[in-house]
Amino acid sequence: MHDYKNYPELTNAEIDEEGFSSPHVQYTEDFKATVIKVHDGDTITLQTEDRDFHFPLRFLNIDSPEMNNGGEEARDFVKGLILDEEVEIKIDKNNRVGKYGRLLGKVISRGLDIGESEIRLGYAKPFGQKLEGEIPPTMKIFPKIK
């Protein structure tokens, strides 16, 4: 049995297996929602008329810094643009749910792709390029000790 309370989104495989037996709408197409919270530069909480609960969305194809690693600027940038605003969520039917069970989507406000704007302005990187845990290139070369 799927844990809908903690993981409201069904993956495509689960939809194929279970059909649309979910107790709430499963988003497989673009939709509109109101942003009620900005967690960081790539995760927000949404409210829609279709669901009687708020739910997280992770921006598709971007990585922003973690909050303990300079992520406040990215969060504040996103907050200033879309908090308490209605946005359009663009769903990639082949990549709808992330590894932590969050819905994935592009966030569009006033025709602007918020994730792409974050990348252009340096608040985020394309997904997979964050290099978490890697030693920065400038730190890999050590001087010879005499």
Secondary structure, 3 states (H helix, E strand, C coil): CCCCCCCCCCCHHHHHHHCCCCCCCCCCCCEEEEEEEEEECCEEEEECCCCCCCEEEEECCEECCCHHHCCHHHHHHHHHHHCCCEEEEECCCCCCECCCCCEEEEEEECCEEHHHHHHHCCCCEECCCCCCCCCCHHHCCCCCCC
